[in-house]
Amino acid sequence: MRFGRPLKLTADQRALAVRLIAEGKSVREAAGLLNCHPATLYRALPVADLSPD
């Protein structure tokens, strides 16, 4: 059981964000598509997933 505030992003949404960023979208664009704030993505995703290599 998990206590506290519910997560804003589901596991599928986090995976989609990683894919969008890997494809070259900015964090801001990905956040707009997922209807969340860019800071939410920065908190939810590891740093390695945020660099568009």
Phi, psi and omega per residue, in radians:
M1 nan 2.408 -3.122
R2 -1.894 2.326 3.101
F3 -1.833 2.809 3.075
G4 1.793 -2.949 -3.095
R5 -1.188 2.430 3.099
P6 -1.126 2.609 3.123
L7 -1.230 2.459 3.123
K8 -1.297 -0.673 -3.085
L9 -1.906 2.383 3.040
T10 -1.389 2.986 3.108
A11 -1.079 -0.661 3.111
D12 -1.143 -0.688 3.114
Q13 -1.175 -0.662 3.088
R14 -1.130 -0.720 3.117
A15 -1.113 -0.701 3.110
L16 -1.120 -0.723 3.121
A17 -1.072 -0.756 3.113
V18 -1.059 -0.769 -3.130
R19 -1.136 -0.759 -3.139
L20 -1.083 -0.755 -3.138
I21 -1.171 -0.671 3.097
A22 -1.133 -0.523 3.128
E23 -1.415 -0.066 3.051
G24 1.963 -0.061 3.080
K25 -1.228 2.610 3.067
S26 -1.372 2.859 3.107
V27 -1.080 -0.661 3.134
R28 -1.104 -0.754 3.122
E29 -1.142 -0.757 3.126
A30 -1.094 -0.712 3.117
A31 -1.113 -0.684 3.104
G32 -1.088 -0.713 3.117
L33 -1.186 -0.541 -3.124
L34 -1.633 0.038 3.118
N35 1.009 0.841 3.070
C36 -2.478 2.998 3.138
H37 -1.445 2.540 3.105
P38 -0.950 -0.610 3.125
A39 -1.078 -0.549 3.098
T40 -1.097 -0.722 3.120
L41 -1.181 -0.719 3.121
Y42 -1.064 -0.642 3.122
R43 -1.306 -0.625 -3.013
A44 -1.433 -0.431 -3.025
L45 -1.937 2.487 3.044
P46 -1.108 2.678 -3.108
V47 -1.023 -0.654 -3.110
A48 -1.091 -0.521 -3.139
D49 -1.375 -0.219 -3.072
L50 -1.620 -0.122 3.134
S51 -1.664 2.086 -3.105
P52 -1.341 1.352 -3.124
D53 -1.378 nan nan
